[in-house]
Every structure is written in C-alpha cells, then in structure tokens.
Amino acid sequence: MNKAIIIFFQVFFLSVFAQNYKITYEFSSAIETDTIKNIHKKRYYENHFLEASKNTFGVLYITSNGAIFEQEGNLRNRMFPERDFFKKVYSFKPQQKILFKNSPYSATKYDYYYKAFNDYKWEISTVFKMIDNYKCYKAQGFLYDDYSLKEIPVVAWFCPEIPFPYGPNDYAGLPGLIFEAYRLDGTDLHWKLKSIELNKTTKTQLIDPDNSEDFRTALLRIKQEMDAIMQDK
C-alpha cells in the first residue's frame, strides 16, 4: 500500500470527507490448476486467468452518497469473453444495502437485487492485526453465494479508523473500510487493499437504490425460471 497516500488520507480525513476516493484492491486465487476437473475451466485458468489477473485490480470508488466497485484491467469472463470478469457492485451506507445487476431476461420490474448489510451476519472480534500501520479487526460472517444458493463463511479485516462500510467486490457492512477479505472454504479469491487515493478523474454515477428487490426473491425466481427452461428442452 502507498503509505504516503494513507497518511495523507488519515490526517485530512475529517475535512475532506465529502470528496471522492479510489480504493484499489489486488487479489489472488488459491486454486491449484491440477485440482480443476472441468477441462474448459482448466484451459481458461491456464491460458487466460493466471496471466491476465496479474494486471487486473478491483477498484472501489467512494462518494459521499455511496460506492461503486468495478474492474480495472483485461481479465475476461470465461463464459462471456466480451464481459469483464468482475461485475459492477453498488453499496449504499444510508440504505444499508449492496446492489447487484438483475438478469435482463428475468420477469421483474427491478433492475437490481440487493443484500442488506445485516445479511452478512458479521460478528466482530477483538482479534486484530496491523496492516501498513493500521489496526484492523477481524470479523466473521456469511456471504450468500448466488450460484450454490448457500451461505459461505467468510473473514474480513476492517479498519475503524477509516469509517466507510465498504469493501472489495461483494463484501460490505462493517464499521470501517475492509482491508482484506476471503472465504473460509478456500474457494474464490483472497482480496487485499493495495492503495487509497483521491479520485480526481473518474466520474462516479450511482444508481437509484430503491430500484432493487431482496436477493432471496430474485435468486429464487431466477432459479425457477432456469428450471422451467430446462424442463422445456
């Protein structure tokens, strides 16, 4: 992490809270190539993911009204190569929820579905560690996986000194910026904060947080729609 930027951020935080910030996260995968059984997924991992992920980052743009997480880099989606690997995610402190894009083919009037901050069921411990001279506390909770429809236990290390309830990708809802996050089952990605800086270039446009439905309703409907499609084939 760029320590000079972090020090600047800490000293002037209260006076410039209304300004926008760019938080950059790096990530790593614990997946071993030899453990991937699907041949198409294995080829994608070997021929694209390993190299492209070296120069791809997750970027969190924070405004006074909310935050947007998006991708910076050329890592592509395996099934849809024209798409980024990471989808845009929107977080809102006043509404206490994080929004994800709904399927454009789903029968709903809402463009997004949301998870409430308290859906993560965070339990904050007194365990802490220093990350770049910042005291970060450990929290354990659950991330509802959109594909398996199961709760996955997760760990996040957050910093109360920087009171933004946001984090990388679909992690949010703690009383401080998330510096590090990962799933306890060893799957998916391990996120670590890389830098914090003033956002002077990117114009951040938030969406209407009310244009969303509860994720349980959305995912159940999508599953039912997919089941119906499969039955017709």
C-alpha positions in Angstrom: 0.0 0.0 0.0 1.2 3.5 -0.7 1.9 4.7 2.8 2.2 8.4 1.9 -1.2 8.4 0.5 -2.6 6.6 3.5 -1.0 9.1 5.9 -2.4 12.0 3.8 -5.8 10.3 4.0 -5.7 9.9 7.7 -4.6 13.5 8.5 -7.2 15.2 6.3 -10.0 12.6 6.5 -12.5 14.7 8.5 -12.1 17.8 6.4 -12.3 16.2 3.0 -14.9 13.5 3.8 -17.2 14.8 1.1 -14.6 14.2 -1.6 -14.4 11.1 -3.7 -11.9 8.3 -3.2 -10.4 5.5 -5.3 -9.6 2.3 -3.3 -7.7 -0.3 -5.2 -7.6 -4.0 -4.3 -5.4 -6.7 -5.5 -6.5 -10.4 -5.4 -5.1 -13.9 -5.6 -6.5 -17.3 -6.2 -5.8 -20.4 -4.0 -7.0 -22.7 -6.8 -4.4 -25.2 -8.0 -4.5 -26.0 -11.7 -4.3 -29.7 -11.1 -7.5 -29.7 -9.0 -9.7 -28.2 -11.8 -11.7 -31.1 -13.2 -13.6 -29.2 -15.9 -11.4 -29.2 -19.0 -12.8 -25.9 -20.3 -12.4 -24.2 -17.0 -8.8 -25.5 -16.7 -7.8 -24.2 -20.1 -9.3 -20.8 -19.3 -7.4 -20.7 -16.0 -4.1 -21.7 -17.6 -4.4 -19.7 -20.8 -6.0 -16.5 -19.6 -6.8 -16.1 -15.9 -3.3 -16.7 -14.5 -1.7 -14.1 -16.8 -4.5 -11.5 -17.1 -5.1 -11.4 -13.3 -1.6 -10.1 -12.8 -2.6 -6.7 -14.2 -6.2 -6.7 -13.1 -7.5 -5.0 -10.0 -10.7 -4.4 -8.2 -11.4 -0.7 -7.8 -13.9 0.9 -5.3 -15.0 4.4 -6.0 -16.4 6.0 -2.9 -18.6 9.1 -2.8 -20.5 10.9 -0.1 -23.6 9.0 -1.1 -22.3 5.5 -1.8 -19.8 3.4 -3.6 -19.2 1.5 -6.9 -16.9 -1.5 -7.2 -15.7 -2.3 -10.7 -12.8 -3.9 -12.6 -9.7 -2.2 -13.9 -7.8 -4.5 -16.3 -8.3 -7.1 -19.0 -9.4 -10.2 -17.1 -12.4 -11.6 -19.0 -15.4 -13.7 -18.1 -15.0 -17.3 -19.0 -18.5 -17.8 -20.4 -18.8 -14.4 -21.9 -15.4 -13.2 -23.1 -16.8 -9.8 -24.1 -17.5 -9.1 -20.5 -15.3 -8.1 -17.5 -14.5 -10.8 -15.0 -16.0 -8.7 -12.2 -19.5 -7.2 -12.4 -20.2 -3.7 -11.0 -21.5 -3.7 -7.5 -23.1 -0.7 -5.8 -23.1 0.0 -2.0 -25.1 2.5 0.0 -24.5 3.4 3.6 -27.8 5.3 4.2 -29.9 2.4 2.9 -27.6 -0.2 4.4 -27.5 -2.4 1.3 -25.4 -3.6 -1.6 -26.8 -3.9 -5.1 -26.2 -6.4 -7.9 -27.5 -6.3 -11.5 -30.6 -8.4 -12.1 -30.8 -10.8 -15.1 -32.1 -8.8 -18.1 -34.2 -11.8 -19.0 -35.8 -12.2 -15.6 -39.5 -11.3 -15.1 -39.2 -8.4 -12.7 -39.6 -4.7 -12.8 -36.4 -4.2 -10.8 -33.1 -3.7 -12.5 -31.1 -4.8 -9.4 -31.3 -7.1 -6.4 -29.8 -6.2 -3.0 -28.4 -7.8 0.1 -28.8 -5.9 3.3 -25.6 -5.2 5.4 -27.1 -7.3 8.2 -27.5 -10.3 5.8 -23.8 -10.9 6.3 -24.3 -11.6 10.0 -21.0 -10.1 10.9 -19.5 -11.0 14.3 -16.7 -8.6 15.2 -14.0 -10.0 17.4 -11.3 -8.3 19.5 -8.6 -10.0 17.4 -6.6 -7.5 15.4 -3.5 -7.2 13.2 -1.5 -4.3 11.8 -1.8 -3.8 8.1 0.5 -1.0 6.9 0.5 0.6 10.4 -3.3 0.5 10.5 -5.1 -1.5 13.2 -7.5 -3.9 11.5 -10.0 -6.0 13.4 -11.2 -9.5 12.4 -14.9 -10.1 11.6 -16.5 -13.4 10.6 -19.8 -13.6 8.7 -21.6 -15.3 5.8 -21.7 -14.5 2.1 -24.7 -15.8 0.3 -23.4 -17.5 -2.9 -25.5 -16.6 -5.9 -24.8 -19.9 -7.7 -24.9 -22.5 -4.9 -27.6 -20.6 -3.0 -25.8 -21.4 0.2 -24.2 -19.3 2.9 -20.4 -19.4 2.7 -18.4 -18.5 5.9 -16.1 -15.5 5.3 -13.5 -13.5 7.1 -12.8 -9.8 6.7 -10.3 -7.5 8.3 -11.6 -3.9 8.6 -10.2 -0.6 9.9 -12.5 1.5 12.1 -10.1 4.5 11.6 -11.5 4.8 8.0 -15.3 4.7 8.7 -16.5 3.6 5.2 -18.7 0.4 5.4 -17.5 -0.8 2.0 -15.0 -3.3 0.7 -14.0 -5.3 -2.4 -16.5 -7.0 -4.7 -19.5 -8.2 -2.6 -18.0 -7.6 0.8 -19.6 -4.7 2.8 -21.4 -3.8 6.0 -18.6 -3.4 8.6 -17.9 -0.2 10.6 -14.8 0.5 8.7 -13.1 0.1 5.3 -12.3 -3.6 4.6 -8.6 -4.1 4.0 -8.7 -7.9 3.5 -11.4 -10.5 2.8 -11.7 -14.1 1.9 -13.8 -17.2 2.1 -13.0 -19.7 4.8 -13.6 -22.7 2.5 -10.6 -21.6 0.4 -12.6 -21.1 -2.8 -12.9 -17.9 -4.8 -10.5 -15.0 -4.3 -8.4 -13.5 -1.5 -8.7 -9.7 -1.5 -6.1 -7.3 -0.1 -6.1 -3.5 -0.2 -3.4 -2.0 -2.4 -3.9 1.7 -2.2 -6.1 4.6 -1.3 -6.1 7.9 -3.2 -8.3 10.9 -4.1 -10.4 10.2 -7.1 -9.7 13.2 -9.4 -10.5 11.7 -12.8 -13.4 9.1 -12.8 -16.9 10.5 -12.8 -18.9 8.2 -10.5 -22.6 7.8 -11.2 -24.7 5.9 -8.6 -27.9 4.2 -9.4 -31.3 4.5 -7.6 -31.0 2.2 -4.5 -34.8 1.8 -4.5 -34.8 0.1 -7.9 -34.0 -3.2 -6.3 -35.6 -6.3 -4.7 -34.4 -8.6 -2.0 -31.8 -11.1 -3.2 -33.8 -14.1 -1.9 -36.8 -13.2 -4.1 -34.6 -12.5 -7.1 -32.4 -15.6 -6.9 -35.4 -17.9 -6.2 -37.2 -16.5 -9.2 -34.2 -16.9 -11.5 -33.7 -20.5 -10.3 -37.3 -21.3 -11.1 -37.1 -19.6 -14.5 -34.0 -21.6 -15.3 -35.6 -24.9 -14.1 -38.6 -24.1 -16.4 -36.3 -23.6 -19.4 -34.5 -26.9 -18.7 -37.8 -28.7 -18.5 -38.9 -27.4 -21.9 -35.8 -28.8 -23.5 
